[in-house]
Amino acid sequence: MLIISLTKHKFGIGFCIRDGKGTFIKAKTKLCQGTPTPHEAEVFAFHQAIQLIQQLNLHNVMFEPVCKMIKDNITNSTVGHNV
């Protein structure tokens, strides 16, 4: 989830983590100052997700980003790599 308000100079992100069966594990939302481009905000959200995954000590994680550019970058640069 991504929301950008140009008039209030804020943006919000949100994501959830599920296990292999689709069972909910944890979610995070965050309201931030600034007006990034949609791509920048998506990258920020992706980074926040990676940090939470590391904090939870999760392994063999699959990502399902919404942004096509991020999907393409992950597919082209990290195939076979663990985060």
PyMOL Python script that loads the backbone (N, CA, C, O; Angstrom):
from pymol import cmd

cmd.read_pdbstr("""\
ATOM      1  N   MET A   1       0.845  -1.165   0.000  1.00  0.00           N
ATOM      2  CA  MET A   1       0.000   0.000   0.000  1.00  0.00           C
ATOM      3  C   MET A   1       0.891   1.230   0.000  1.00  0.00           C
ATOM      4  O   MET A   1       1.918   1.267   0.679  1.00  0.00           O
ATOM      5  N   LEU A   2       0.494   2.230  -0.762  1.00  0.00           N
ATOM      6  CA  LEU A   2       1.271   3.453  -0.865  1.00  0.00           C
ATOM      7  C   LEU A   2       0.325   4.620  -1.084  1.00  0.00           C
ATOM      8  O   LEU A   2      -0.536   4.583  -1.963  1.00  0.00           O
ATOM      9  N   ILE A   3       0.495   5.662  -0.269  1.00  0.00           N
ATOM     10  CA  ILE A   3      -0.309   6.878  -0.411  1.00  0.00           C
ATOM     11  C   ILE A   3       0.638   8.069  -0.355  1.00  0.00           C
ATOM     12  O   ILE A   3       1.467   8.162   0.551  1.00  0.00           O
ATOM     13  N   ILE A   4       0.521   8.975  -1.310  1.00  0.00           N
ATOM     14  CA  ILE A   4       1.346  10.189  -1.328  1.00  0.00           C
ATOM     15  C   ILE A   4       0.431  11.402  -1.385  1.00  0.00           C
ATOM     16  O   ILE A   4      -0.437  11.494  -2.253  1.00  0.00           O
ATOM     17  N   SER A   5       0.632  12.341  -0.446  1.00  0.00           N
ATOM     18  CA  SER A   5      -0.120  13.592  -0.429  1.00  0.00           C
ATOM     19  C   SER A   5       0.836  14.732  -0.743  1.00  0.00           C
ATOM     20  O   SER A   5       1.665  15.102   0.088  1.00  0.00           O
ATOM     21  N   LEU A   6       0.719  15.287  -1.942  1.00  0.00           N
ATOM     22  CA  LEU A   6       1.604  16.389  -2.327  1.00  0.00           C
ATOM     23  C   LEU A   6       1.284  17.660  -1.555  1.00  0.00           C
ATOM     24  O   LEU A   6       2.189  18.444  -1.268  1.00  0.00           O
ATOM     25  N   THR A   7       0.017  17.883  -1.209  1.00  0.00           N
ATOM     26  CA  THR A   7      -0.351  19.111  -0.505  1.00  0.00           C
ATOM     27  C   THR A   7       0.081  19.095   0.954  1.00  0.00           C
ATOM     28  O   THR A   7       0.377  20.149   1.516  1.00  0.00           O
ATOM     29  N   LYS A   8       0.123  17.928   1.574  1.00  0.00           N
ATOM     30  CA  LYS A   8       0.527  17.833   2.984  1.00  0.00           C
ATOM     31  C   LYS A   8       1.991  17.418   3.151  1.00  0.00           C
ATOM     32  O   LYS A   8       2.499  17.349   4.270  1.00  0.00           O
ATOM     33  N   HIS A   9       2.661  17.146   2.034  1.00  0.00           N
ATOM     34  CA  HIS A   9       4.070  16.735   2.047  1.00  0.00           C
ATOM     35  C   HIS A   9       4.291  15.520   2.951  1.00  0.00           C
ATOM     36  O   HIS A   9       5.227  15.483   3.750  1.00  0.00           O
ATOM     37  N   LYS A  10       3.416  14.535   2.807  1.00  0.00           N
ATOM     38  CA  LYS A  10       3.523  13.298   3.569  1.00  0.00           C
ATOM     39  C   LYS A  10       3.236  12.118   2.653  1.00  0.00           C
ATOM     40  O   LYS A  10       2.577  12.248   1.621  1.00  0.00           O
ATOM     41  N   PHE A  11       3.743  10.980   3.058  1.00  0.00           N
ATOM     42  CA  PHE A  11       3.394   9.746   2.348  1.00  0.00           C
ATOM     43  C   PHE A  11       3.306   8.621   3.363  1.00  0.00           C
ATOM     44  O   PHE A  11       3.929   8.666   4.424  1.00  0.00           O
ATOM     45  N   GLY A  12       2.532   7.629   3.020  1.00  0.00           N
ATOM     46  CA  GLY A  12       2.361   6.489   3.902  1.00  0.00           C
ATOM     47  C   GLY A  12       2.640   5.196   3.165  1.00  0.00           C
ATOM     48  O   GLY A  12       2.381   5.068   1.968  1.00  0.00           O
ATOM     49  N   ILE A  13       3.175   4.241   3.908  1.00  0.00           N
ATOM     50  CA  ILE A  13       3.442   2.924   3.349  1.00  0.00           C
ATOM     51  C   ILE A  13       2.767   1.875   4.224  1.00  0.00           C
ATOM     52  O   ILE A  13       2.409   2.144   5.371  1.00  0.00           O
ATOM     53  N   GLY A  14       2.601   0.708   3.682  1.00  0.00           N
ATOM     54  CA  GLY A  14       2.067  -0.397   4.459  1.00  0.00           C
ATOM     55  C   GLY A  14       2.338  -1.705   3.747  1.00  0.00           C
ATOM     56  O   GLY A  14       2.362  -1.762   2.517  1.00  0.00           O
ATOM     57  N   PHE A  15       2.539  -2.745   4.518  1.00  0.00           N
ATOM     58  CA  PHE A  15       2.748  -4.077   3.954  1.00  0.00           C
ATOM     59  C   PHE A  15       2.455  -5.116   5.028  1.00  0.00           C
ATOM     60  O   PHE A  15       2.389  -4.799   6.216  1.00  0.00           O
ATOM     61  N   CYS A  16       2.283  -6.350   4.596  1.00  0.00           N
ATOM     62  CA  CYS A  16       2.099  -7.433   5.554  1.00  0.00           C
ATOM     63  C   CYS A  16       2.996  -8.602   5.183  1.00  0.00           C
ATOM     64  O   CYS A  16       3.403  -8.764   4.033  1.00  0.00           O
ATOM     65  N   ILE A  17       3.288  -9.401   6.183  1.00  0.00           N
ATOM     66  CA  ILE A  17       4.113 -10.583   6.013  1.00  0.00           C
ATOM     67  C   ILE A  17       3.240 -11.795   6.323  1.00  0.00           C
ATOM     68  O   ILE A  17       2.551 -11.838   7.342  1.00  0.00           O
ATOM     69  N   ARG A  18       3.281 -12.772   5.428  1.00  0.00           N
ATOM     70  CA  ARG A  18       2.522 -14.011   5.590  1.00  0.00           C
ATOM     71  C   ARG A  18       3.463 -15.192   5.422  1.00  0.00           C
ATOM     72  O   ARG A  18       4.500 -15.083   4.768  1.00  0.00           O
ATOM     73  N   ASP A  19       3.099 -16.311   6.012  1.00  0.00           N
ATOM     74  CA  ASP A  19       3.915 -17.511   5.826  1.00  0.00           C
ATOM     75  C   ASP A  19       3.542 -18.196   4.513  1.00  0.00           C
ATOM     76  O   ASP A  19       2.705 -17.694   3.763  1.00  0.00           O
ATOM     77  N   GLY A  20       4.156 -19.329   4.241  1.00  0.00           N
ATOM     78  CA  GLY A  20       3.932 -20.050   2.998  1.00  0.00           C
ATOM     79  C   GLY A  20       2.507 -20.511   2.784  1.00  0.00           C
ATOM     80  O   GLY A  20       2.109 -20.790   1.653  1.00  0.00           O
ATOM     81  N   LYS A  21       1.725 -20.598   3.861  1.00  0.00           N
ATOM     82  CA  LYS A  21       0.324 -21.007   3.765  1.00  0.00           C
ATOM     83  C   LYS A  21      -0.617 -19.809   3.667  1.00  0.00           C
ATOM     84  O   LYS A  21      -1.832 -19.968   3.551  1.00  0.00           O
ATOM     85  N   GLY A  22      -0.040 -18.615   3.714  1.00  0.00           N
ATOM     86  CA  GLY A  22      -0.865 -17.405   3.643  1.00  0.00           C
ATOM     87  C   GLY A  22      -1.327 -16.896   4.996  1.00  0.00           C
ATOM     88  O   GLY A  22      -2.106 -15.946   5.067  1.00  0.00           O
ATOM     89  N   THR A  23      -0.857 -17.517   6.070  1.00  0.00           N
ATOM     90  CA  THR A  23      -1.232 -17.092   7.420  1.00  0.00           C
ATOM     91  C   THR A  23      -0.509 -15.804   7.784  1.00  0.00           C
ATOM     92  O   THR A  23       0.699 -15.679   7.585  1.00  0.00           O
ATOM     93  N   PHE A  24      -1.249 -14.863   8.312  1.00  0.00           N
ATOM     94  CA  PHE A  24      -0.711 -13.560   8.705  1.00  0.00           C
ATOM     95  C   PHE A  24       0.347 -13.726   9.791  1.00  0.00           C
ATOM     96  O   PHE A  24       0.143 -14.460  10.758  1.00  0.00           O
ATOM     97  N   ILE A  25       1.487 -13.034   9.625  1.00  0.00           N
ATOM     98  CA  ILE A  25       2.541 -13.021  10.644  1.00  0.00           C
ATOM     99  C   ILE A  25       2.647 -11.640  11.278  1.00  0.00           C
ATOM    100  O   ILE A  25       2.586 -11.516  12.501  1.00  0.00           O
ATOM    101  N   LYS A  26       2.806 -10.601  10.460  1.00  0.00           N
ATOM    102  CA  LYS A  26       2.993  -9.244  10.983  1.00  0.00           C
ATOM    103  C   LYS A  26       2.693  -8.239   9.876  1.00  0.00           C
ATOM    104  O   LYS A  26       2.842  -8.538   8.692  1.00  0.00           O
ATOM    105  N   ALA A  27       2.269  -7.047  10.277  1.00  0.00           N
ATOM    106  CA  ALA A  27       2.030  -5.953   9.329  1.00  0.00           C
ATOM    107  C   ALA A  27       2.700  -4.694   9.856  1.00  0.00           C
ATOM    108  O   ALA A  27       2.979  -4.568  11.048  1.00  0.00           O
ATOM    109  N   LYS A  28       2.948  -3.777   8.951  1.00  0.00           N
ATOM    110  CA  LYS A  28       3.536  -2.496   9.342  1.00  0.00           C
ATOM    111  C   LYS A  28       2.955  -1.391   8.473  1.00  0.00           C
ATOM    112  O   LYS A  28       2.808  -1.553   7.262  1.00  0.00           O
ATOM    113  N   THR A  29       2.631  -0.284   9.094  1.00  0.00           N
ATOM    114  CA  THR A  29       2.270   0.936   8.384  1.00  0.00           C
ATOM    115  C   THR A  29       3.140   2.052   8.932  1.00  0.00           C
ATOM    116  O   THR A  29       3.578   1.999  10.081  1.00  0.00           O
ATOM    117  N   LYS A  30       3.387   3.051   8.120  1.00  0.00           N
ATOM    118  CA  LYS A  30       4.232   4.154   8.557  1.00  0.00           C
ATOM    119  C   LYS A  30       3.861   5.405   7.785  1.00  0.00           C
ATOM    120  O   LYS A  30       3.733   5.370   6.561  1.00  0.00           O
ATOM    121  N   LEU A  31       3.688   6.508   8.493  1.00  0.00           N
ATOM    122  CA  LEU A  31       3.442   7.817   7.903  1.00  0.00           C
ATOM    123  C   LEU A  31       4.745   8.598   7.968  1.00  0.00           C
ATOM    124  O   LEU A  31       5.347   8.714   9.035  1.00  0.00           O
ATOM    125  N   CYS A  32       5.186   9.136   6.831  1.00  0.00           N
ATOM    126  CA  CYS A  32       6.483   9.802   6.733  1.00  0.00           C
ATOM    127  C   CYS A  32       6.332  11.200   6.150  1.00  0.00           C
ATOM    128  O   CYS A  32       5.370  11.497   5.442  1.00  0.00           O
ATOM    129  N   GLN A  33       7.294  12.044   6.460  1.00  0.00           N
ATOM    130  CA  GLN A  33       7.354  13.387   5.892  1.00  0.00           C
ATOM    131  C   GLN A  33       8.031  13.325   4.536  1.00  0.00           C
ATOM    132  O   GLN A  33       8.943  12.523   4.336  1.00  0.00           O
ATOM    133  N   GLY A  34       7.598  14.156   3.606  1.00  0.00           N
ATOM    134  CA  GLY A  34       8.247  14.234   2.304  1.00  0.00           C
ATOM    135  C   GLY A  34       7.278  13.959   1.175  1.00  0.00           C
ATOM    136  O   GLY A  34       6.140  13.544   1.397  1.00  0.00           O
ATOM    137  N   THR A  35       7.744  14.194  -0.032  1.00  0.00           N
ATOM    138  CA  THR A  35       6.952  13.930  -1.232  1.00  0.00           C
ATOM    139  C   THR A  35       7.817  13.201  -2.259  1.00  0.00           C
ATOM    140  O   THR A  35       8.207  13.777  -3.275  1.00  0.00           O
ATOM    141  N   PRO A  36       8.106  11.950  -1.988  1.00  0.00           N
ATOM    142  CA  PRO A  36       8.920  11.195  -2.939  1.00  0.00           C
ATOM    143  C   PRO A  36       8.120  10.848  -4.193  1.00  0.00           C
ATOM    144  O   PRO A  36       6.894  10.957  -4.219  1.00  0.00           O
ATOM    145  N   THR A  37       8.834  10.435  -5.213  1.00  0.00           N
ATOM    146  CA  THR A  37       8.145   9.905  -6.390  1.00  0.00           C
ATOM    147  C   THR A  37       7.528   8.564  -5.973  1.00  0.00           C
ATOM    148  O   THR A  37       7.959   7.973  -4.982  1.00  0.00           O
ATOM    149  N   PRO A  38       6.545   8.085  -6.702  1.00  0.00           N
ATOM    150  CA  PRO A  38       5.990   6.764  -6.364  1.00  0.00           C
ATOM    151  C   PRO A  38       7.059   5.667  -6.319  1.00  0.00           C
ATOM    152  O   PRO A  38       7.028   4.800  -5.445  1.00  0.00           O
ATOM    153  N   HIS A  39       7.998   5.708  -7.257  1.00  0.00           N
ATOM    154  CA  HIS A  39       9.062   4.700  -7.257  1.00  0.00           C
ATOM    155  C   HIS A  39       9.908   4.794  -5.987  1.00  0.00           C
ATOM    156  O   HIS A  39      10.215   3.772  -5.375  1.00  0.00           O
ATOM    157  N   GLU A  40      10.285   6.008  -5.586  1.00  0.00           N
ATOM    158  CA  GLU A  40      11.079   6.193  -4.368  1.00  0.00           C
ATOM    159  C   GLU A  40      10.326   5.696  -3.139  1.00  0.00           C
ATOM    160  O   GLU A  40      10.913   5.062  -2.263  1.00  0.00           O
ATOM    161  N   ALA A  41       9.036   5.981  -3.073  1.00  0.00           N
ATOM    162  CA  ALA A  41       8.233   5.532  -1.938  1.00  0.00           C
ATOM    163  C   ALA A  41       8.133   4.010  -1.908  1.00  0.00           C
ATOM    164  O   ALA A  41       8.183   3.409  -0.835  1.00  0.00           O
ATOM    165  N   GLU A  42       7.992   3.384  -3.073  1.00  0.00           N
ATOM    166  CA  GLU A  42       7.945   1.917  -3.141  1.00  0.00           C
ATOM    167  C   GLU A  42       9.271   1.313  -2.683  1.00  0.00           C
ATOM    168  O   GLU A  42       9.284   0.317  -1.959  1.00  0.00           O
ATOM    169  N   VAL A  43      10.372   1.906  -3.098  1.00  0.00           N
ATOM    170  CA  VAL A  43      11.688   1.412  -2.672  1.00  0.00           C
ATOM    171  C   VAL A  43      11.835   1.571  -1.159  1.00  0.00           C
ATOM    172  O   VAL A  43      12.356   0.677  -0.491  1.00  0.00           O
ATOM    173  N   PHE A  44      11.385   2.690  -0.621  1.00  0.00           N
ATOM    174  CA  PHE A  44      11.427   2.909   0.831  1.00  0.00           C
ATOM    175  C   PHE A  44      10.613   1.836   1.549  1.00  0.00           C
ATOM    176  O   PHE A  44      11.073   1.278   2.545  1.00  0.00           O
ATOM    177  N   ALA A  45       9.412   1.541   1.059  1.00  0.00           N
ATOM    178  CA  ALA A  45       8.566   0.515   1.667  1.00  0.00           C
ATOM    179  C   ALA A  45       9.245  -0.854   1.587  1.00  0.00           C
ATOM    180  O   ALA A  45       9.207  -1.626   2.546  1.00  0.00           O
ATOM    181  N   PHE A  46       9.856  -1.149   0.459  1.00  0.00           N
ATOM    182  CA  PHE A  46      10.562  -2.410   0.282  1.00  0.00           C
ATOM    183  C   PHE A  46      11.704  -2.526   1.295  1.00  0.00           C
ATOM    184  O   PHE A  46      11.916  -3.586   1.884  1.00  0.00           O
ATOM    185  N   HIS A  47      12.427  -1.439   1.490  1.00  0.00           N
ATOM    186  CA  HIS A  47      13.529  -1.410   2.464  1.00  0.00           C
ATOM    187  C   HIS A  47      12.995  -1.645   3.875  1.00  0.00           C
ATOM    188  O   HIS A  47      13.593  -2.394   4.649  1.00  0.00           O
ATOM    189  N   GLN A  48      11.883  -1.014   4.210  1.00  0.00           N
ATOM    190  CA  GLN A  48      11.266  -1.217   5.523  1.00  0.00           C
ATOM    191  C   GLN A  48      10.871  -2.684   5.715  1.00  0.00           C
ATOM    192  O   GLN A  48      11.030  -3.233   6.805  1.00  0.00           O
ATOM    193  N   ALA A  49      10.363  -3.310   4.668  1.00  0.00           N
ATOM    194  CA  ALA A  49       9.979  -4.724   4.738  1.00  0.00           C
ATOM    195  C   ALA A  49      11.204  -5.600   4.978  1.00  0.00           C
ATOM    196  O   ALA A  49      11.158  -6.524   5.790  1.00  0.00           O
ATOM    197  N   ILE A  50      12.293  -5.316   4.279  1.00  0.00           N
ATOM    198  CA  ILE A  50      13.528  -6.092   4.466  1.00  0.00           C
ATOM    199  C   ILE A  50      14.018  -5.963   5.902  1.00  0.00           C
ATOM    200  O   ILE A  50      14.421  -6.954   6.511  1.00  0.00           O
ATOM    201  N   GLN A  51      13.988  -4.751   6.448  1.00  0.00           N
ATOM    202  CA  GLN A  51      14.427  -4.552   7.830  1.00  0.00           C
ATOM    203  C   GLN A  51      13.569  -5.355   8.806  1.00  0.00           C
ATOM    204  O   GLN A  51      14.100  -5.972   9.729  1.00  0.00           O
ATOM    205  N   LEU A  52      12.258  -5.353   8.614  1.00  0.00           N
ATOM    206  CA  LEU A  52      11.373  -6.098   9.503  1.00  0.00           C
ATOM    207  C   LEU A  52      11.624  -7.602   9.382  1.00  0.00           C
ATOM    208  O   LEU A  52      11.623  -8.316  10.386  1.00  0.00           O
ATOM    209  N   ILE A  53      11.833  -8.075   8.177  1.00  0.00           N
ATOM    210  CA  ILE A  53      12.131  -9.498   7.964  1.00  0.00           C
ATOM    211  C   ILE A  53      13.412  -9.886   8.694  1.00  0.00           C
ATOM    212  O   ILE A  53      13.488 -10.960   9.290  1.00  0.00           O
ATOM    213  N   GLN A  54      14.410  -9.024   8.650  1.00  0.00           N
ATOM    214  CA  GLN A  54      15.659  -9.297   9.368  1.00  0.00           C
ATOM    215  C   GLN A  54      15.431  -9.289  10.874  1.00  0.00           C
ATOM    216  O   GLN A  54      15.957 -10.149  11.580  1.00  0.00           O
ATOM    217  N   GLN A  55      14.654  -8.329  11.377  1.00  0.00           N
ATOM    218  CA  GLN A  55      14.363  -8.266  12.812  1.00  0.00           C
ATOM    219  C   GLN A  55      13.634  -9.514  13.293  1.00  0.00           C
ATOM    220  O   GLN A  55      13.871  -9.989  14.404  1.00  0.00           O
ATOM    221  N   LEU A  56      12.748 -10.043  12.455  1.00  0.00           N
ATOM    222  CA  LEU A  56      11.981 -11.236  12.808  1.00  0.00           C
ATOM    223  C   LEU A  56      12.778 -12.521  12.554  1.00  0.00           C
ATOM    224  O   LEU A  56      12.307 -13.621  12.846  1.00  0.00           O
ATOM    225  N   ASN A  57      13.989 -12.369  12.007  1.00  0.00           N
ATOM    226  CA  ASN A  57      14.870 -13.495  11.720  1.00  0.00           C
ATOM    227  C   ASN A  57      14.196 -14.524  10.805  1.00  0.00           C
ATOM    228  O   ASN A  57      14.277 -15.730  11.036  1.00  0.00           O
ATOM    229  N   LEU A  58      13.533 -14.020   9.765  1.00  0.00           N
ATOM    230  CA  LEU A  58      12.867 -14.893   8.808  1.00  0.00           C
ATOM    231  C   LEU A  58      13.829 -15.265   7.691  1.00  0.00           C
ATOM    232  O   LEU A  58      14.702 -14.477   7.330  1.00  0.00           O
ATOM    233  N   HIS A  59      13.671 -16.467   7.140  1.00  0.00           N
ATOM    234  CA  HIS A  59      14.545 -16.959   6.085  1.00  0.00           C
ATOM    235  C   HIS A  59      13.701 -17.486   4.928  1.00  0.00           C
ATOM    236  O   HIS A  59      12.505 -17.732   5.083  1.00  0.00           O
ATOM    237  N   ASN A  60      14.330 -17.654   3.778  1.00  0.00           N
ATOM    238  CA  ASN A  60      13.657 -18.148   2.578  1.00  0.00           C
ATOM    239  C   ASN A  60      12.399 -17.334   2.278  1.00  0.00           C
ATOM    240  O   ASN A  60      11.310 -17.884   2.117  1.00  0.00           O
ATOM    241  N   VAL A  61      12.569 -16.038   2.208  1.00  0.00           N
ATOM    242  CA  VAL A  61      11.469 -15.094   2.031  1.00  0.00           C
ATOM    243  C   VAL A  61      11.232 -14.831   0.552  1.00  0.00           C
ATOM    244  O   VAL A  61      12.178 -14.682  -0.220  1.00  0.00           O
ATOM    245  N   MET A  62       9.974 -14.775   0.166  1.00  0.00           N
ATOM    246  CA  MET A  62       9.594 -14.392  -1.193  1.00  0.00           C
ATOM    247  C   MET A  62       8.916 -13.035  -1.123  1.00  0.00           C
ATOM    248  O   MET A  62       8.075 -12.801  -0.256  1.00  0.00           O
ATOM    249  N   PHE A  63       9.280 -12.138  -2.034  1.00  0.00           N
ATOM    250  CA  PHE A  63       8.685 -10.809  -2.083  1.00  0.00           C
ATOM    251  C   PHE A  63       7.692 -10.730  -3.231  1.00  0.00           C
ATOM    252  O   PHE A  63       7.888 -11.333  -4.287  1.00  0.00           O
ATOM    253  N   GLU A  64       6.629  -9.982  -3.008  1.00  0.00           N
ATOM    254  CA  GLU A  64       5.642  -9.731  -4.054  1.00  0.00           C
ATOM    255  C   GLU A  64       5.392  -8.231  -4.157  1.00  0.00           C
ATOM    256  O   GLU A  64       4.318  -7.754  -3.791  1.00  0.00           O
ATOM    257  N   PRO A  65       6.383  -7.483  -4.657  1.00  0.00           N
ATOM    258  CA  PRO A  65       6.198  -6.031  -4.774  1.00  0.00           C
ATOM    259  C   PRO A  65       5.163  -5.682  -5.837  1.00  0.00           C
ATOM    260  O   PRO A  65       4.989  -6.411  -6.814  1.00  0.00           O
ATOM    261  N   VAL A  66       4.484  -4.566  -5.637  1.00  0.00           N
ATOM    262  CA  VAL A  66       3.470  -4.096  -6.568  1.00  0.00           C
ATOM    263  C   VAL A  66       4.113  -3.365  -7.748  1.00  0.00           C
ATOM    264  O   VAL A  66       3.663  -3.488  -8.887  1.00  0.00           O
ATOM    265  N   CYS A  67       5.153  -2.617  -7.466  1.00  0.00           N
ATOM    266  CA  CYS A  67       5.809  -1.781  -8.480  1.00  0.00           C
ATOM    267  C   CYS A  67       6.559  -2.649  -9.496  1.00  0.00           C
ATOM    268  O   CYS A  67       7.437  -3.424  -9.116  1.00  0.00           O
ATOM    269  N   LYS A  68       6.223  -2.525 -10.778  1.00  0.00           N
ATOM    270  CA  LYS A  68       6.843  -3.333 -11.830  1.00  0.00           C
ATOM    271  C   LYS A  68       8.350  -3.110 -11.902  1.00  0.00           C
ATOM    272  O   LYS A  68       9.101  -4.062 -12.112  1.00  0.00           O
ATOM    273  N   MET A  69       8.803  -1.877 -11.734  1.00  0.00           N
ATOM    274  CA  MET A  69      10.224  -1.588 -11.820  1.00  0.00           C
ATOM    275  C   MET A  69      10.988  -2.329 -10.715  1.00  0.00           C
ATOM    276  O   MET A  69      12.076  -2.853 -10.954  1.00  0.00           O
ATOM    277  N   ILE A  70      10.420  -2.371  -9.515  1.00  0.00           N
ATOM    278  CA  ILE A  70      11.069  -3.090  -8.424  1.00  0.00           C
ATOM    279  C   ILE A  70      11.056  -4.590  -8.711  1.00  0.00           C
ATOM    280  O   ILE A  70      12.056  -5.272  -8.488  1.00  0.00           O
ATOM    281  N   LYS A  71       9.934  -5.103  -9.201  1.00  0.00           N
ATOM    282  CA  LYS A  71       9.862  -6.525  -9.561  1.00  0.00           C
ATOM    283  C   LYS A  71      10.954  -6.872 -10.561  1.00  0.00           C
ATOM    284  O   LYS A  71      11.658  -7.867 -10.390  1.00  0.00           O
ATOM    285  N   ASP A  72      11.099  -6.063 -11.597  1.00  0.00           N
ATOM    286  CA  ASP A  72      12.095  -6.317 -12.627  1.00  0.00           C
ATOM    287  C   ASP A  72      13.508  -6.267 -12.060  1.00  0.00           C
ATOM    288  O   ASP A  72      14.341  -7.110 -12.393  1.00  0.00           O
ATOM    289  N   ASN A  73      13.785  -5.283 -11.203  1.00  0.00           N
ATOM    290  CA  ASN A  73      15.120  -5.160 -10.612  1.00  0.00           C
ATOM    291  C   ASN A  73      15.446  -6.349  -9.724  1.00  0.00           C
ATOM    292  O   ASN A  73      16.570  -6.851  -9.743  1.00  0.00           O
ATOM    293  N   ILE A  74      14.466  -6.804  -8.944  1.00  0.00           N
ATOM    294  CA  ILE A  74      14.705  -7.963  -8.077  1.00  0.00           C
ATOM    295  C   ILE A  74      14.945  -9.199  -8.918  1.00  0.00           C
ATOM    296  O   ILE A  74      15.881  -9.955  -8.658  1.00  0.00           O
ATOM    297  N   THR A  75      14.124  -9.411  -9.909  1.00  0.00           N
ATOM    298  CA  THR A  75      14.239 -10.590 -10.763  1.00  0.00           C
ATOM    299  C   THR A  75      15.570 -10.623 -11.494  1.00  0.00           C
ATOM    300  O   THR A  75      16.183 -11.683 -11.618  1.00  0.00           O
ATOM    301  N   ASN A  76      16.021  -9.478 -11.978  1.00  0.00           N
ATOM    302  CA  ASN A  76      17.255  -9.433 -12.763  1.00  0.00           C
ATOM    303  C   ASN A  76      18.525  -9.454 -11.935  1.00  0.00           C
ATOM    304  O   ASN A  76      19.583  -9.811 -12.454  1.00  0.00           O
ATOM    305  N   SER A  77      18.455  -9.079 -10.649  1.00  0.00           N
ATOM    306  CA  SER A  77      19.704  -8.961  -9.890  1.00  0.00           C
ATOM    307  C   SER A  77      19.833  -9.917  -8.718  1.00  0.00           C
ATOM    308  O   SER A  77      20.936 -10.074  -8.194  1.00  0.00           O
ATOM    309  N   THR A  78      18.757 -10.567  -8.280  1.00  0.00           N
ATOM    310  CA  THR A  78      18.890 -11.374  -7.082  1.00  0.00           C
ATOM    311  C   THR A  78      18.398 -12.809  -7.235  1.00  0.00           C
ATOM    312  O   THR A  78      18.175 -13.490  -6.234  1.00  0.00           O
ATOM    313  N   VAL A  79      18.229 -13.270  -8.441  1.00  0.00           N
ATOM    314  CA  VAL A  79      17.770 -14.642  -8.629  1.00  0.00           C
ATOM    315  C   VAL A  79      18.779 -15.586  -7.987  1.00  0.00           C
ATOM    316  O   VAL A  79      19.966 -15.556  -8.312  1.00  0.00           O
ATOM    317  N   GLY A  80      18.299 -16.421  -7.075  1.00  0.00           N
ATOM    318  CA  GLY A  80      19.153 -17.377  -6.408  1.00  0.00           C
ATOM    319  C   GLY A  80      19.892 -16.845  -5.202  1.00  0.00           C
ATOM    320  O   GLY A  80      20.694 -17.564  -4.605  1.00  0.00           O
ATOM    321  N   HIS A  81      19.643 -15.608  -4.829  1.00  0.00           N
ATOM    322  CA  HIS A  81      20.303 -15.020  -3.657  1.00  0.00           C
ATOM    323  C   HIS A  81      19.331 -14.975  -2.491  1.00  0.00           C
ATOM    324  O   HIS A  81      18.126 -14.800  -2.670  1.00  0.00           O
ATOM    325  N   ASN A  82      19.874 -15.134  -1.300  1.00  0.00           N
ATOM    326  CA  ASN A  82      19.060 -15.024  -0.089  1.00  0.00           C
ATOM    327  C   ASN A  82      19.216 -13.647   0.517  1.00  0.00           C
ATOM    328  O   ASN A  82      20.295 -13.056   0.476  1.00  0.00           O
ATOM    329  N   VAL A  83      18.130 -13.139   1.080  1.00  0.00           N
ATOM    330  CA  VAL A  83      18.173 -11.841   1.760  1.00  0.00           C
ATOM    331  C   VAL A  83      18.285 -12.097   3.230  1.00  0.00           C
ATOM    332  O   VAL A  83      18.339 -11.154   4.019  1.00  0.00           O
TER     333      VAL A  83
END
""", "prot")
cmd.dss("prot")
cmd.show_as("cartoon", "prot")
cmd.util.cbc("prot")
cmd.orient("prot")
